Amino acid sequence: MAILIEGTGVVAQVEAVDSGYPGGWQEFCERISWPVWCQDGELLTLHFANLEEANICAHALEQSGLIHDRDGKAVDFALVDQVRGPLLPTDWLNFGQLSFDGQVVRGAWKSNKEFIDVPEGWRYKGSLSERLASGQELPQGPAFPRIAMVMHEGRPGLVDPVPAMIPEIDALLREAEELKARRPRPAEQLARIHGRLQTFLPRLVHECDGPESHDIPAHCVLGMVYAELGQNVQALRAYQTVERLAPGDSTALKMVAECALAVEENAEAVRAARRLTEINPAHSYGWAFLAEGLFRLGDTKEAAFAINRAIEQDPLSLLFQLMKTRFDPEKKA
């Protein structure tokens, strides 16, 4: 068989991994947890967006004892570019054009190229292979690599750093909420948390950047970080993306409405809140946000109706009662 090559592939000999990686092939599969890879029994390839990411992987494999470059030749594994082929000469790897379901792709093989293995879920439509075959320029990949090397019990492994950092971000956001509830607010501790959250922003932004980004959790986390840092315009844009990716999601609609109110985009707040109350008529904050947006737009009659609906859902809310005195002064609670 042969294996698909897209972007920059780290192509290793299965035999070399089994004999040279600590713990052998099984341990390798557990440690190198990367979603885009395939193997044909002789070769395996991990696909990366660019050479920078592939080099991080290469370093991890070298740290484990596998040999990349010896006297200018690739030994246990090689870096293989989708266009240029192997970046170092080898005497065990072949590279060239192959056919997959009648379509031209680039692949690598050791002894047999009759069939080609592709990553699970891979489709030719929209792939880098299709772009290359149609003469389109291949993307250069993200400015920040979506891969990091980690050490565990002295053995290297690879992780996608965005999911890996979400639990820490979540813990920081929870801690910030607890601190903001104290009186007086511990400004120094909040500043420390905000400083830490700032360090996550560049990678999150690049993860979410571009029209083809469909990582809903990353967009959600980006919105929460922006909101905690008081950057409400950016938070609104992040939550609008979540709504676009998950139409009808109540949490996304609530956050869009709340952030839109914070930046005086009142018509957008009304749109999101109205949609939220259509989907979930029992959503008290949906009605409250709708009331606030309508009041700001001058529709006091409908605003009064909306805040009454909010109170119906949560009669004990002091906030909603106070809002009622603004929107419907003749019917004070």
C-alpha positions in Angstrom: 0.0 0.0 0.0 0.9 3.7 -0.1 0.0 6.6 2.2 -1.4 10.0 1.4 0.9 13.1 1.6 -0.6 16.5 2.2 1.0 19.6 3.6 4.2 18.5 5.2 4.2 14.8 6.3 6.4 13.2 8.9 6.8 9.8 7.3 8.3 7.0 9.5 9.1 3.4 8.9 6.7 1.3 11.1 9.5 -1.2 11.8 11.8 1.6 13.0 9.2 2.9 15.3 8.4 -0.5 16.7 12.1 -1.2 17.5 13.3 2.3 18.3 10.5 4.2 20.1 10.4 3.5 23.8 7.6 1.0 24.3 7.3 0.2 20.6 4.5 0.7 18.2 1.7 0.5 20.8 3.3 3.1 23.0 3.9 5.4 20.0 0.2 5.3 19.1 -0.7 6.3 22.6 1.9 9.1 23.0 1.6 10.7 19.6 -2.0 11.7 19.8 -2.4 13.5 16.5 -5.8 13.4 14.6 -4.5 13.5 11.0 -2.4 10.4 10.3 -2.5 7.1 8.4 -0.3 4.0 7.9 -0.1 1.1 5.5 1.8 -1.4 7.7 5.2 -0.3 6.3 5.0 3.5 6.5 3.1 5.9 8.6 2.6 9.6 8.1 1.5 12.4 10.4 0.1 15.4 8.4 0.9 18.9 9.4 -0.1 22.3 8.0 3.5 23.5 7.5 7.2 22.7 8.0 7.3 24.5 11.4 4.8 22.0 12.8 6.5 19.1 11.2 9.8 20.1 12.7 8.3 20.1 16.2 7.1 16.5 15.6 10.6 15.6 14.2 12.2 17.0 17.3 9.9 14.9 19.5 10.7 11.7 17.6 14.5 12.4 17.8 14.1 13.0 21.5 12.6 9.5 21.7 15.6 7.9 20.0 14.5 7.7 16.4 17.0 9.0 13.8 16.1 11.6 11.3 19.3 12.8 9.6 22.5 10.8 9.4 25.1 12.0 7.0 22.5 13.9 5.0 20.1 11.0 4.6 16.8 10.3 6.3 17.1 7.1 8.4 14.1 6.2 10.6 11.8 9.0 9.4 11.7 11.7 6.8 10.0 15.1 6.2 8.0 14.9 3.0 6.5 18.0 1.3 3.4 17.6 -0.7 4.9 19.4 -3.7 8.7 18.8 -3.4 8.7 15.3 -1.9 11.3 14.1 0.7 13.4 17.0 2.0 16.3 14.6 2.5 17.3 11.7 0.3 16.3 8.2 1.4 16.8 4.7 0.2 13.6 3.4 1.6 10.9 5.9 0.6 9.3 6.5 -2.8 7.2 9.5 -3.6 5.0 10.5 -6.5 1.5 11.0 -8.0 -1.1 8.3 -7.3 -4.7 7.8 -8.0 -7.4 7.8 -5.3 -11.0 7.1 -6.4 -10.0 8.5 -9.9 -8.4 11.7 -8.5 -4.7 12.6 -8.5 -3.1 12.8 -5.1 0.5 12.8 -3.8 1.7 9.7 -1.9 4.6 7.8 -0.4 5.2 4.1 -0.4 7.9 1.6 0.4 7.3 -1.5 -1.7 3.8 -1.4 -3.0 1.6 1.5 -4.3 -1.4 -0.4 -5.6 -3.7 0.9 -2.8 -3.5 4.2 -0.8 -4.4 4.7 2.8 -5.8 8.1 3.9 -6.6 9.6 7.3 -9.9 8.7 8.8 -12.7 10.9 7.6 -10.6 12.4 4.8 -12.4 13.5 1.6 -10.9 14.7 -1.7 -13.5 17.5 -2.0 -12.0 20.6 -0.4 -8.7 18.9 0.4 -5.2 20.2 -0.2 -4.9 17.5 -2.9 -7.8 19.0 -4.8 -6.4 22.5 -4.4 -3.0 21.4 -5.8 -4.6 19.5 -8.7 -6.7 22.5 -9.7 -3.6 24.8 -9.6 -4.6 26.7 -6.5 -2.0 28.0 -4.1 -1.6 25.9 -1.0 -2.2 27.7 2.3 0.9 28.3 4.4 -0.7 27.1 7.6 -1.3 29.0 10.9 1.2 31.5 12.2 1.2 29.6 15.5 1.8 25.8 15.2 -1.2 23.7 16.4 1.2 21.2 17.9 3.3 21.1 21.0 5.8 18.5 22.4 5.2 17.3 25.9 7.3 15.0 28.1 5.6 12.4 30.3 7.7 10.0 32.3 10.7 10.9 30.3 9.0 10.1 27.0 8.0 12.7 24.4 4.6 13.0 22.9 2.6 15.4 20.8 -0.6 17.3 21.7 -2.9 19.8 20.0 -2.3 22.8 22.4 -5.7 24.5 22.0 -7.8 21.7 23.6 -5.0 21.1 26.1 -5.2 24.7 27.4 -9.0 25.0 27.6 -9.2 23.5 31.2 -6.7 26.0 32.5 -8.6 28.9 30.9 -11.9 27.6 32.3 -10.3 27.4 35.8 -9.0 31.0 35.5 -12.4 32.3 34.4 -14.1 30.6 37.3 -11.6 32.0 39.7 -12.2 35.5 38.2 -15.9 35.2 38.8 -15.4 34.2 42.4 -13.0 37.1 43.0 -15.4 39.6 41.4 -18.1 38.6 43.8 -15.9 39.7 46.8 -16.2 43.1 48.4 -13.9 44.8 48.0 -12.7 43.3 44.8 -9.1 41.9 45.1 -7.7 44.0 42.2 -4.2 42.6 42.4 -5.5 39.0 42.1 -7.8 39.9 39.2 -4.9 41.6 37.4 -2.8 38.4 37.8 -5.6 36.3 36.2 -6.2 38.8 33.4 -2.5 38.8 32.7 -2.5 35.0 32.4 -5.5 35.1 30.2 -3.8 37.6 27.9 -1.0 35.0 27.2 -3.6 32.6 25.7 -5.1 35.1 23.3 -2.6 34.9 20.4 -3.0 31.2 20.0 -6.7 31.3 20.4 -7.0 34.1 17.8 -5.0 32.2 15.3 -6.9 29.0 16.0 -10.2 30.9 15.3 -8.8 33.0 12.4 -10.2 32.6 8.9 -13.5 31.7 7.3 -12.7 28.0 7.4 -12.3 27.7 11.2 -15.1 25.6 12.6 -13.7 24.9 16.1 -16.8 25.8 18.1 -15.2 25.3 21.6 -12.2 27.5 20.6 -14.5 30.3 19.5 -16.6 30.0 22.7 -13.5 30.1 24.9 -12.2 33.1 22.9 -15.4 34.9 23.5 -15.3 34.2 27.2 -11.7 35.4 27.5 -12.4 38.6 25.5 -15.5 39.3 27.7 -13.5 38.8 31.0 -10.9 41.2 29.7 -13.5 43.8 28.9 -12.9 43.6 25.1 -16.6 43.3 24.4 -16.5 44.1 20.7 -14.2 41.2 20.1 -16.2 39.0 22.4 -19.4 39.8 20.4 -17.7 38.8 17.1 -16.5 35.5 18.6 -20.0 34.6 19.9 -21.5 35.7 16.5 -19.2 33.1 14.9 -20.4 30.5 17.4 -24.0 31.3 16.5 -23.2 31.0 12.8 -21.5 27.6 13.3 -24.3 26.4 15.7 -27.6 28.1 14.6 -30.2 28.1 17.3 -27.8 27.4 20.2 -29.3 29.1 23.2 -26.0 29.9 25.0 -24.6 31.5 21.8 -27.7 33.6 21.4 -27.6 34.7 25.0 -24.0 35.8 24.8 -24.5 37.6 21.5 -27.4 39.6 23.0 -25.5 40.4 26.2 -22.3 41.5 24.4 -24.3 43.4 21.8 -25.9 45.4 24.7 -22.5 46.0 26.2 -21.3 47.7 23.0 -24.6 49.5 22.2 -25.3 47.3 19.2 -28.9 47.4 20.3 -30.6 46.1 17.1 -28.3 43.1 17.1 -29.1 42.5 20.7 -32.8 42.6 19.9 -32.4 40.2 17.0 -30.5 37.6 19.1 -32.7 38.0 22.1 -35.9 37.7 20.1 -34.6 34.5 18.4 -33.6 33.2 21.8 -37.1 33.7 23.2 -38.6 32.1 20.1 -36.5 29.0 20.7 -36.9 29.0 24.4 -39.9 31.0 25.6 -39.0 30.2 29.2 -35.5 31.9 29.0 -35.8 34.7 31.5 -32.6 36.5 30.4 -33.7 36.2 26.8 -36.8 38.3 27.6 -34.7 40.7 29.8 -32.1 41.3 27.1 -34.9 41.8 24.6 -36.6 44.3 26.9 -33.3 46.3 27.3 -32.6 46.4 23.6 -36.2 47.5 22.7 -36.1 50.2 25.4 -32.9 51.6 24.0 -34.4 51.6 20.5 -37.4 53.6 21.8 -40.0 50.8 21.8 -41.1 51.2 25.4 -44.4 49.3 24.9 -42.9 46.1 23.7 -40.0 46.5 26.2 -42.6 46.6 29.0 -44.2 43.4 27.6 -40.8 41.7 27.4 -39.8 42.5 31.0 -43.1 41.3 32.3 -42.4 38.0 30.5 -39.0 37.8 32.1 -40.6 38.3 35.6 -43.1 35.6 34.8 -40.2 33.2 34.4 -38.3 34.5 37.4 -40.6 36.4 39.8 -37.8 36.6 42.5 -35.3 38.5 40.3 -34.6 41.9 41.8 -32.8 42.9 38.6 -35.9 42.3 36.5 -38.1 44.2 39.0 -35.7 47.2 38.8 -35.8 47.0 35.0 -39.6 47.0 35.2 -39.6 50.3 37.0 -37.6 51.8 34.1 -39.6 50.3 31.2 -43.1 50.5 32.8 -43.0 53.4 35.4 -46.8 53.4 35.8 -46.7 49.7 37.1 -43.9 49.7 39.6 -43.3 46.5 41.4 
